[in-house]
Structures are given as C-alpha cells and as structure tokens.
Amino acid sequence: LQRMLSISVEVDKSPNCSSCKIADVIFPFILNIPLRSQREVFLNTMESHLLRCKLLELLFQHSCDVPTTLPLSLAKILYFLSHSSVLLQYQDETAAWQRWDEMLHYLSLLLMSYQNVILAFPLAEHLRSSLYERMDLIIQKVKPKLQDSDDISHLDVQLNIEDFVRRMQHVLGQPFPQQVMEKLCMLR
C-alpha cells in the first residue's frame, strides 16, 4: 500500500497537487484508526515524505481550534505546536500525557518529513516538482526556494515551546513524564 501511494504521488505531473488529493481521501480513515500503534505504523512506514507531510498537516489543522492559512513551513509547524489539541480517537484508556506524547511524535515526524521535502537530500530536494522537472532541476543544481515563513528565529522556537509547556501543565496538572520532555527537546 505504501509503495502504491508513493508511486501515485510520483507519477502525477504535479506531486504537490496529487499528494493533497490523496491525503484528502486518506485523512478520514486516519482519524478512525483506534490504536496509536496502528496510526504510527501507517505514518512511520509511509514512503512518500510529501504525502506524509500533507496527511500530518491535515491532522494538525483538524486539531486546531483556529486553523491557519500559512503554507506548510517551519512557522506553520510552530503554530501547530502552540495551537493543536489532542482530538484523535482512542480505543483504550490512554493517559492524557500519552496523548500529548503522540502529538509531539507526529509533530517531530512532520518536521523531519518537511525537511526531507525541502532541504535534505539532493534527490529529494524538489519533491514538489514532477519527476521529469526534478531531473532537470537536479542537473542544473537549482536549490529549492525556501518560503518567508521558513525564516524563524531561536526566540520564536523558545517562545512557542514555553507556551506549549504552560498549556500542557495546565491540562495535566502534574510534572511531565520523561518521555514527553525528551520528545520536546528533540523537537526543539
């Protein structure tokens, strides 16, 4: 399934557009997966970083009280950190901190996937371009263009993380488990 999804994104003339369409179709099914382990297996094994970005973006937009109109960028990922809540269905009695832990895991996954789409590997730099155009861009050594909303400062990161910690302390009313603190440090 993951290979088929990856191919369906790649063969389209506009991978960005096809990943949006595929994500729109898959998203309701993600919401109805009852177990965290099943959701994580599906998202962690996704071969297409672009499709994973789109799905996680939809998931976070769905969990925000006020969705943002920013394009997918580092600023939008920080927005999700500050404005997302935990709205996924849970089949078992999952502790509140584990739900926040899952949210941080998906936020880290979104950040890593976004970096793969935009910055990371020479062959992956132009995942938003069609396969035909991508080869030309790579041969010409054209660097991907960052968006204005990708220009964030350390202060922006620090303020958003502090805001998240305050929100989480208010909801949990107890010290954070070590796993949550580790994920937060990794995300930082």
N, C-alpha and C positions, 0 to 999 in steps of 0.2 A: 504494500500500500504506500509506504513512504517513498519508494522508488518511483512509483507511478505518479504520485503527487509532484515529486521533484521534476520528472520529465514533463509533466503537463505545464509547469511553470516555465521551464526552459524552452519549449518548442514554440511558444507564442511569440509574436513579433514584439510584444510589449510585456516582458515578465512582470513588471510592476502592476500592470492592469490585470493580468491573469491571476497573479497571487492575491489581489484584492477580491476578485470574483470567487476564487476557490475558498479563501478564508471566510467570506460571507456565507458560503454553503456549509462549511465545516463547523463554524462557530457554535450554532445551536447544539450540535452534538457534544462539543467540548463541555458546554455548560451542564449537560445531563450526565456526564461521567461521574459516578458516585464516589469513587475512591481516589484519593490523592495519588496513590501509587500508579493507578491506571492513567491518570492525566499526565503524570510525569513521564511515564514510559512513552506515551504518544508524543509529547512535546520534545523530550530529550532525544528521541530517535529520528526526529524529522530531518531529512537530508537537505531540504531547501531552507537556507537561512532567511531568505526573503519571505517565504511563506510563513515561517515561524515568527518572524517579526510582525507580519500582518495579523496573525492569529493572536499573539500576545498583546498587540496594540488594541485589538477589538476587546479582548478580555479586560484590559485595564480601563478602556473607555467605558465599558459596561459597568465597571465597579466604581466609577467616579460620580459623585453627585452632580457635578457640573463638568461635562466633557469639554475638552479643549479642542480648538481648531488648529493648533500648531501642527505642522508636518512632523512626521516621525523624525526625532532628533534627540540630542542629549538633553535639551531643555524640556522636551516632552517627557522624557524618562524621569527627570527630576519632578516634573509636575505630577506624574503618576505616584511617585514616592510620597508626595505631600497630600494628595487628594484621593487616593484609592482606599476603598474599604474591602472587607472580605465578604463577597457575595456568592461564592461557589457553594453548591450543594454538598452536603456531607452525609454519607450513609451511616457512619458510626459516630460515636460520641468523641469527637475530636476536641481537645483542649483549645481554648482561644489562642494561646501563644503558638500552637502548631499551625493554625490558620494564617497567622501573621508570618510565620516562618515560610509557609508555602508561597505567600505573596512575595516575600523577599527573594525566594528562589526563582520565581518567574521573572521578577524584575532584573535579576542578575542574568538570567537566560536571555531576556530581551536585549540587555546591554551588549552581551557577547555576540548575539546574532547581528545586532545593528553594526557593531564594529566589523564583523565579517563582511557584511554587505557593503560598507563604506570604506573601511580603512585597511583591513588586514592583509589579505593575500593578493598577489599580483593578478591571479586569475579570477579572484572573487571581487575585485575592486569595482567592477562595473555590472553587478548583478541586476541592476535596474534596466540595463540595456539588453537588447536582443542578442542572441548568441552570435549572429552574423556581425552586428555592430561591435560587439565586445572584442572580437578578434582584431578588428581594425584599431580600436582604442588601445589595446594592449601593445600591438605592433608599433603604434605611434607614441607609446609611453605617455598617454594622456592621463593625468592624475584626476581622480574623481573630485567633483566640486563639493565642498562642504557647504552646508546651509548656515545662514546667520545664526540660527537657533542652536547650532553645534558649538558656538563660541560661549562656553560657560566658564566661570572662574571657580577657584577653590572655595571662595567665600560662598558662592551660590550652593555648592555641594554641601558645605558645612551647615549653612542655614537650613537647607531642606532636610538634612539628616537630623538636626536638632529638633525641627518641627515634627518629624516622624516619631522621634523618641518621646516627645511630650504627648503626642496623640496616643501612642501605644501605652505609655504609662497610665494615661487617663482611662483607657479602655480596660487594661489588665489589672491595674491597681496593685501590682506586685513587681518585684525585680525580674528583669528579663532572664530567661534561661540562656546558658552559654551559647547554644546553637544559634539563637537569634542574633546575639551580639557578634558572633563570628561572621554570619551572613551579612550583617550590616557593615562590618569592617571590610569585608571582601567587596561589597558594592561600592563603598567609598573609594 
